């Protein structure tokens, strides 16, 4: 039976704790940055800040002590904000048990370095064969409500990925294994930026033609970047690519979508981020995605436009005009 430690007690980390519990884990320990959150999970079996309506199983507990969270774990899950991963690993990475698979739930590209989350983990001294990425259409509230969903479990070592998949399979959560970590992580990171664009379109009052066009051309940008980095094109046509892109772009449960809507309605990034628990990964990662594309000579006009809106140099209305008046080209380019 699995004894898991989950570092990060946000929506997805908490929902994933329930998945592990429902899959038969012996113990699931959440590490929460704030002691009050840890106390509420431990004593009330709820996380009121993120999933207040979800009652967590008796095997789920929590602590604010990273050493205590990691003690005795044979599976480690990382679910912190992507841009804080390096700082967190610097703080408590030494407590992670040797030999245990390390699962990344994070979807982002690190600012400044252009590293994917698995690359950040490996650079901290963890063997690449131990690192596994879980990605796909992972709207945490739906999974916490035990609605049927499928996801990708990707790792360079298939045996490790298969071990993790076995530990998380439930009647409502179906994992598919993969070895294309690059494609899996790129799909998860870029879709957050495209979801901001789709949300902006909705906030501006545009309909499904506009949103469908952005999703499709956003997928083309992701595929170009994936090709440049050596990803398998088939990965981006599956759950980690198209599946995650559709869910994040279209669902009101997606924070990236909601933030995009607010930007389209005229609110500023500062106003949006002032609301607790509303951080959207796409806001932090859009610049790093654009920089990664530029580093590899990949044209990413939607992502570039979103980044310009986020930094305040372009309005959503102006972005629409710039995208629509770009030079004509073949669809495959």
C-alpha positions in Angstrom: 0.0 0.0 0.0 1.2 3.5 -0.9 2.4 6.0 1.7 2.4 9.3 -0.1 3.6 12.8 0.7 2.1 15.7 -1.3 4.0 19.0 -1.1 1.4 21.7 -1.8 -2.1 21.9 -0.4 -3.9 23.9 -3.1 -6.8 22.7 -5.1 -5.0 20.1 -7.3 -2.7 18.8 -4.5 -5.8 18.3 -2.3 -7.8 16.6 -5.0 -4.9 14.4 -5.8 -4.7 13.4 -2.1 -8.2 12.1 -2.4 -7.4 10.2 -5.6 -4.5 8.5 -3.8 -6.8 7.7 -0.9 -9.5 6.3 -3.1 -6.9 4.2 -4.9 -6.1 2.5 -1.6 -3.2 4.4 -0.2 -2.3 3.6 3.4 -1.5 7.2 4.3 -1.5 10.5 2.4 0.2 13.4 4.1 -0.2 16.9 2.7 2.4 19.5 3.4 0.8 23.0 3.7 2.8 26.2 3.8 0.4 27.6 6.3 0.0 25.8 9.7 -3.7 26.7 9.8 -4.5 25.0 6.6 -2.6 21.9 7.8 -4.6 21.9 11.1 -7.9 22.2 9.2 -7.1 19.3 6.9 -5.8 17.2 9.8 -8.6 17.9 12.3 -11.6 18.6 10.1 -10.7 16.6 7.0 -11.4 19.6 4.8 -9.4 22.3 3.0 -11.8 25.2 3.3 -9.6 27.6 1.3 -9.6 25.5 -1.9 -12.1 22.6 -1.8 -14.5 23.5 1.1 -17.2 21.1 0.0 -14.9 18.0 -0.2 -14.6 15.7 2.8 -11.2 14.1 2.7 -10.8 10.4 3.7 -9.5 9.3 7.1 -6.1 8.3 5.6 -5.5 12.0 4.5 -3.6 14.1 7.0 -1.5 17.2 6.9 1.4 19.1 8.4 3.4 22.3 8.0 6.7 20.5 8.7 8.3 19.2 5.5 10.4 16.6 7.3 7.3 15.2 8.9 5.5 15.1 5.6 8.3 13.2 3.9 9.0 10.7 6.7 8.3 7.1 5.6 6.9 8.1 2.2 7.3 5.8 -0.8 5.7 8.2 -3.2 6.4 12.0 -3.3 4.0 14.4 -5.2 5.0 18.0 -5.9 2.0 20.4 -6.3 3.5 23.9 -5.5 3.2 26.9 -7.9 5.6 26.3 -10.8 7.6 29.5 -10.3 8.2 28.7 -6.7 9.4 25.1 -7.2 13.1 25.9 -7.1 12.8 27.9 -3.9 10.8 25.1 -2.3 13.2 22.4 -3.3 16.0 24.6 -1.9 14.1 24.7 1.4 12.9 21.1 1.8 14.2 19.1 -1.1 16.8 17.4 1.2 14.0 15.8 3.2 12.6 13.9 0.2 13.1 10.1 0.7 15.8 8.5 -1.5 14.5 6.2 -4.2 10.8 7.2 -4.1 9.2 8.3 -7.4 8.7 12.0 -7.5 5.5 13.1 -9.2 5.1 16.6 -10.7 1.6 18.0 -10.9 2.9 21.4 -12.0 2.3 23.0 -15.4 4.6 25.8 -16.2 8.0 26.9 -17.6 10.4 28.5 -15.2 11.1 32.2 -15.7 14.6 33.1 -16.7 15.8 29.5 -17.3 13.1 28.1 -19.6 13.3 24.9 -17.7 10.3 22.5 -17.6 9.3 21.4 -14.1 10.9 17.9 -14.5 14.1 19.6 -15.4 14.0 21.7 -12.3 13.5 18.6 -10.2 16.3 16.7 -11.9 18.7 19.7 -11.5 18.0 19.5 -7.7 19.8 16.1 -7.7 16.9 13.6 -8.2 17.5 10.9 -10.8 15.5 11.5 -14.0 14.2 7.9 -13.9 12.4 8.7 -10.6 10.6 11.7 -12.0 7.0 11.3 -13.3 4.6 13.9 -14.7 0.8 13.7 -14.3 -1.0 15.9 -16.7 -4.2 16.1 -18.8 -7.6 17.6 -18.3 -7.3 17.9 -14.5 -9.9 20.3 -13.3 -9.5 19.7 -9.6 -13.1 20.4 -8.6 -14.5 17.8 -11.0 -11.9 15.2 -9.9 -12.7 16.0 -6.3 -16.3 15.4 -7.1 -15.3 12.0 -8.4 -16.4 12.7 -11.9 -14.8 10.4 -14.6 -11.5 11.7 -16.0 -8.5 10.4 -17.7 -4.9 11.7 -17.4 -1.4 11.0 -18.6 1.3 9.6 -16.4 4.6 10.3 -18.2 8.1 9.3 -17.2 11.3 8.5 -19.0 11.4 5.2 -17.1 8.2 3.4 -18.1 8.3 1.0 -15.1 8.3 4.0 -12.7 5.4 5.7 -14.6 3.5 2.4 -14.5 4.0 2.1 -10.8 2.6 5.6 -10.3 -0.3 4.9 -12.6 -1.2 1.8 -10.5 -1.1 3.9 -7.3 -3.6 6.5 -8.6 -6.1 4.4 -10.6 -9.6 4.6 -9.3 -13.1 4.0 -10.7 -13.2 7.7 -11.7 -9.6 8.5 -12.4 -8.0 6.6 -15.3 -4.3 7.0 -16.0 -2.5 6.3 -19.3 1.2 5.9 -19.3 3.6 7.8 -21.6 7.4 8.2 -22.0 7.2 11.5 -23.8 7.8 13.8 -20.8 8.7 16.8 -23.1 5.4 16.7 -24.9 3.4 16.1 -21.8 4.9 19.1 -20.0 4.7 21.5 -22.9 1.1 20.7 -23.5 0.3 21.4 -19.8 2.3 24.7 -19.8 1.3 26.3 -23.0 -2.4 25.5 -22.6 -2.5 27.9 -19.6 -1.4 30.8 -21.8 -3.9 29.9 -24.6 -6.7 29.7 -21.9 -6.0 33.3 -21.0 -6.5 34.3 -24.6 -9.7 32.3 -24.9 -10.9 33.9 -21.6 -10.1 37.3 -22.9 -12.2 36.6 -26.0 -15.1 35.6 -23.9 -14.6 38.7 -21.7 -14.7 40.9 -24.8 -18.1 39.3 -25.8 -16.8 37.1 -28.6 -18.5 33.7 -29.3 -17.5 30.2 -30.0 -16.0 30.8 -33.5 -13.4 33.1 -32.0 -12.7 30.8 -29.1 -12.4 27.7 -31.3 -10.0 29.5 -33.6 -7.8 30.5 -30.7 -7.8 27.0 -29.3 -6.9 25.5 -32.7 -4.2 28.0 -33.5 -2.9 27.7 -29.9 -2.5 24.0 -30.5 -0.5 24.8 -33.6 1.8 27.0 -31.5 2.2 24.3 -29.0 3.0 21.7 -31.7 5.6 23.9 -33.3 7.4 24.4 -29.9 7.0 20.7 -29.2 8.6 19.8 -32.6 11.5 22.1 -31.8 12.1 20.5 -28.5 11.8 16.9 -29.7 8.3 16.0 -28.4 6.3 13.3 -30.1 3.5 15.1 -32.1 1.1 12.3 -31.1 1.4 13.4 -27.4 -0.1 16.8 -28.2 -3.0 15.2 -30.0 -3.9 13.3 -26.9 -4.9 14.0 -23.3 -1.8 16.0 -22.4 -2.3 18.3 -25.4 -5.8 18.6 -26.9 -7.6 17.2 -23.9 -6.0 19.5 -21.4 -6.3 22.5 -23.8 -10.0 22.1 -24.3 -10.8 21.7 -20.6 -8.6 24.6 -19.5 -9.8 27.0 -22.3 -13.5 26.3 -22.1 -14.3 25.6 -18.4 -15.4 28.3 -15.9 -13.7 26.1 -13.3 -10.3 26.9 -14.9 -8.5 29.8 -13.1 -6.6 30.7 -16.3 -9.9 30.9 -18.2 -11.5 33.1 -15.4 -8.5 35.4 -15.3 -8.6 35.8 -19.0 -12.3 36.7 -18.9 -11.5 39.3 -16.2 -8.8 40.8 -18.4 -11.1 40.9 -21.4 -13.6 42.8 -19.2 -11.0 45.5 -18.5 -9.6 44.5 -15.1 -5.9 44.7 -14.5 -3.6 41.9 -13.6 -2.9 43.6 -10.3 -6.6 43.8 -9.5 -7.1 40.1 -10.4 -4.1 38.8 -8.4 -5.2 40.8 -5.3 -8.0 38.2 -4.9 -6.9 35.3 -2.7 -6.4 31.9 -4.3 -6.9 33.2 -7.8 -3.3 32.8 -9.1 -3.3 31.4 -12.7 -0.2 29.7 -13.9 -0.5 31.2 -17.3 0.0 34.7 -15.9 3.4 33.8 -14.4 4.4 31.4 -17.3 3.4 33.4 -20.4 6.7 35.3 -20.6 8.8 32.2 -20.1 6.8 30.3 -22.8 7.4 33.1 -25.2 11.1 33.3 -24.3 11.5 29.5 -24.7 9.9 29.8 -28.2 12.2 32.6 -29.2 15.2 30.7 -28.0 14.3 27.9 -30.4 13.1 30.1 -33.3 9.4 29.3 -32.9 6.8 31.8 -33.7 4.1 32.0 -31.1 1.9 35.0 -31.8 -1.0 34.2 -29.4 1.4 33.5 -26.5 3.3 36.7 -27.4 0.1 38.7 -27.4 -1.1 37.3 -24.1 2.3 38.2 -22.5 1.9 41.7 -23.9 -1.5 42.0 -22.3 -0.3 40.7 -19.0 2.6 43.2 -18.9 0.2 46.0 -19.8 1.7 47.0 -23.1 -1.3 45.9 -25.2 -5.0 45.8 -24.5 -7.1 42.7 -25.3 -8.9 44.7 -28.0 -5.7 45.7 -29.7 -4.4 42.1 -29.4 -7.5 40.9 -31.3 -6.8 43.3 -34.2 -3.1 42.4 -34.3 -3.9 38.7 -34.5 -6.5 39.2 -37.2 -4.4 41.4 -39.5 -1.3 39.2 -39.5 0.0 38.2 -42.9 -1.8 35.3 -44.6 -0.1 32.0 -44.5 -0.7 28.2 -45.0 -2.6 26.7 -42.2 0.2 24.1 -41.4 2.7 26.9 -40.7 
